[in-house]
Amino acid sequence: MSTIPAVLDALVAAAERAWPDVQVLDGGPTTELRDDVIAIGYSGSAAESDVRSTLTGEQLDLQPDLERYDVMCMTSAWRGDAQRDGKPDARTTRRRAFELLAGLRRELAHDPRLGGLVMMARLSTLDLVADQTSAGPVCTVRFVVHIDAFTEE
């Protein structure tokens, strides 16, 4: 059996530990979003997968399979009409989005095996999307948590 369901639960729990006062979503948004959001298992696009997995057999043993996968996630910060020097305050939203990411990164550094579920969980790539909307600046960091694990029997 794949470790994906248990790992998604563990990543949500890690984000909630890192930021107990921030809205943490298990998957994509279905409710009204707060100013700061962390979404676990969400690519941000209906056209993209939320988890990409590859299974391979190790050695000559048919089981367990080595499971490598990427969990798409994101942090997002919005500050409405906040101004800095008379301009929309993109700097504050950008810093806050990366601060949210750093909190989750600290949790993964503290427990890279996610309580023994996996061999390794680590941040592997990220994309920054900064927008100036009519409602103010928003900064979103889409990132990948890469997982190396053996499937459960």
N, C-alpha and C positions, 0 to 999 in steps of 0.2 A: 504494500500500500504506500502511496506517496506521502511524503512528509509535508506537502504543501498546505493542507488545511491547518495542521498544528503549528506550522511556522507562521502562517498569517495571524493566527491567534497570538503567538508569542511576540510578533512584531507590533501588533496593536497594543499589547500589554506593555511593551518596552516604551512605546511612544507615550502612553498614559502615565507611566512612571516618570519619564523625563519631563513631561509637561502636564501635571494634573489639572491645571486651569485652562488648558487649550482644548479646543474641539478636535478630537481624534476620530476619524472616520474609518470604518472597516469597509473598504471599497469606495465607490464614488458617492458624491453628495446626493441625498434625496430630501434633505431638509434645508431650511434656511441656514446659510453659513455665517459664522462669526468672523470677526476681523482677522483672527489667526486660525489657521486650519492645518492639520496634518492628515493626509489620506494614505492609508496603507493598502496595497493591492489595487491601485488605480492608476492607469496610464494618462488619464485626462482626455482620452479620445475613444469614441466608440469604434473607430477603425483599427485600433491597436489593442493587442492583448494586454492583460493586466499581469500575467505571469507567463514566462516562456521557459519551457523545461526540455531537457535532453536526458534520456536514460541510456546508460551503457552497461554492459556486463564487464565485470572485472575478473581477471585471471581466467580460469576455465570453469569457474562456478557460475551457474545460471542465476542464482539468487544469493544475496540481495544485489540489486542493481545500484550502480552509482548514479545518483540523481544530481544534476547540476541545473540550477534555474535562476532566473532573474525575476525579482518581485518589483514591479513598478510602483513608485510612491511619489508623493509630493508634499511640499510645505508651501503655504501661501500666506502672505501678509498684505493687508489693505488698511489704509489710514484715512479714507474719505477725503475730505478737503483740507487736510493738514498742509500747511505751507512752510517753506523754508526760504528765507530771503525773497519772499514774494512769488515763489514758484512752487508747483506741486512737489511735495516732499518724497521724492522717489528714494532718496538715500535711506530714510528711516525704514521704509518697507523692505528695501533690499537687505539691510542689516538684520532686520527682524526675521525674514525668511531664512537667512543663513544661521541665525541664532537657533531657530527651531530645529534646523538640520543638525547643528552641532550637539544639541541635547540628545537626539536619537543616536548620533554617532558615539557619544560617551557611553550610552547604554550598551551598544554593540561592542565597544571596546572592553567594557566591564564583563560582559558575558557573550563572547563571540560564538559560543556553541549553543546558545539559546536553551540553557538548562539541559544540555545533552541531546537535544533533538537533531542537531546537525554537526558536521565536522567543522564548518566555518560559515559564518555570516558576516559579510562586510559590504560597505558602500563601495560601488565600483565605478559608476559614472553619474554625471548630473548635467542637466540643461537648465539654464536660467531664462525665464521669460518675464520681461518687465514691460508693463503697459501703463500708459496714461489714459485712463478712461474718463468719461464724462463725470463719473462719481469720485474721481481721484486716482492716485497711483496705486497699483497693485504689483507685487512681485511674487512670482511662483518659481520654486525650484523643483523640477521634476528629477527624481533620482532613482537609482537602481540599487537594491540590496541583492547581492549575488550570494547564492547558497550552494554549498557542496555538502551532500548528505548521502546516506545509504537509505534505500526504501525500507520501510518497516515490514516485517513478515506478517 
